[in-house]
Amino acid sequence: MIKKFIIGNPIETDSVVKEITATPGNIPYFVSNAGEKSLRLSMTPKDKVYGLGETVRGINKRGFKYTSNCTDDHVHSEDKSSLYGAQNFFVYWGSDKKFGMYVDTPGKVSFDIGDKEINTFEIDFEDFDANIYVIEGDSVLDIVRQFRGIIGKSYIPPKWAFGFGQSRWGYMNEQDVRDVVDNYDELDMPLEAVYLDIDYMESYKDFTVNKERFPDFEGFVNEMKGRGIHLVPIIDAGVKIEEGYDVYEEGVKEGYFVKKESGDNLVAAVWPGRVHFPDFLNEKARNWFGNKYKFLLDQGIDGFWNDMNEPAIFYTEDHLKEVFEKIKDFEGQNLDVLSFFEFQGLVAGLSNNEDDYKRFYHEYKGQKVRHDKVHNIYGYNMTRAAGEAFERLCPDKKILMFSRASYIGMHRYGGVWTGDNQTWWSHLLMNIQQMPGLNMCGFLYCGADTGGFWGDTTEDLLMRWTQFSIFTPLFRNHSLKDTRNQEYYRFTNKQDFRNMLRLRYALIPYLYDQFIKAAESDDMLFKPLCFEYPEDEMAYEVEDQLFVGDSIMVAPVYKQNATGRYVYLPQDMKLVRFRSDTDYDEEVLEKGNHYVKAKLNEVLVFVREGKKLPLAEPANRTGDINENSIKYITGPHCN
Ligand code: MIG
């Protein structure tokens, strides 16, 4: 059962697609305090809170404050309240209170779940305006299903998007890309896609291709297609200011860019230097920008990733001017403890500055709205622009699309990747723990930069990370320019990596099938143990194992130098220790705790009681997997 409550005068986000009549009166469970712009609830120590999408820390969100405020911050340490996404849905699973809540507001909102006061859950609003949906149900999964039922079906990518994608910021030209494909092919390693980062563009201009680096782009796309490889270019939110550049000129002429109070287009800077930001909230601008993807679609491109759409801002021209002015005052002075840090902060504070988000306006649903009031739906609407355009331009074809910034509602148009992580073991664990929260909020097609984006990866970290990523719908190895190259063929144990890639391809029929089922039935692909075993006290303790679909549980090794790990089985299961799709040992283990060995080249999968895991004979491309080759590994008590 779902009830809607309205606080103040909310700005609509189009995230809920089902018409629900608002119930007058107070929001249940919480005490509302309009003066403090907050909702407050007393928790008992055993109560649990799940959800909130892509956030730091564990699966049970208690013990920290999370702020929905799409942020370009690449240091996802556990003290960070805001990452790239804003997904305001959670399930409260307490001893006497059990409910789900979706706080639909496009501005900033914080969920303090026992941070300031250990047993108090406080939702703090920047503006006390929101549509609140309260959902009652029999179980966490039932509440999730009901919630997903009102936000519309999750995006389904083409099947090839379950193949493996190699990426790196630093592939400069077609030869770099060709080399990657050659290397994978030579070692007979599966590969499906190569990602094109900003260097494919001409001067970082969206919907252009650098002619020197890719002299015949369409020909190159076809050459790759002939080899079964998809090229997936990046698209950035900012549009370069440059005379003669059609996207810039049309946007100016039609008034499609975001504007300052004065009515002038906002001048901000990102990769190309000065840019304007398209007003994705304006329906006309959204249609216009969406149609621009045609430039690449027409050349055979069938997948994209949308970046920098929080939006990330290096600086705004106005703020930069102010800083240059202020800096003069510091010249020739004795910079002491206070003045030095103030001076340093002037420049450091230029990028992604909160005040800059108050300098510009959108034309949203016929109203002029200041950006900070709708900040969290900007990236969502960029991806919506693309998704809606694909429906117009190529209704019969599925296009791969995922985004960095997100808000609930965007899950209908694309997936997400979790942005710039680090080459840290803790970020492998974070990747594992973020998946259920994302799934709860409708984001099924997701994954992280396997191996870590910032910093130099190590072979063992990449191996363990890969052993988890072979289960995530988006499986991409991506890294930052000038860090250690981390394509799989660069390492000592190439055969082990090849085996893991082949295992992924053996699993694709299962994963895709389970994905489609989850999308169609508003279910989750990755489930924490306690969602399926709510009566099992121990299951609530386990935050590093997940069910993947109906048949299996994974227990990734995410610690440096570990040669095994403790695993909790909520029921009898069959352990399958995979070294490759054909080389594995099996053992039935009883419900309870076990220490399970896993060498660096071994991945642990547990087949559930009464279930079967289908494994296909792998191929190097998704389209070459022969579904008739499927064999089954059966769980215990399976007939
Ligand atoms: O801030 O396009 O998260 O994946 O390689 C850097 C360059 C801009 C950020 C993305 C990252 C991508 C990078 N981009």
Boltz pocket constraint, residues with backbone or C-beta under 6 A from the ligand:
constraints:
  - pocket:
      binder: B
      contacts: [[A, 168], [A, 169], [A, 197], [A, 198], [A, 234], [A, 307], [A, 308], [A, 404], [A, 419], [A, 420], [A, 478], [A, 479], [A, 480]]
      max_distance: 6.0
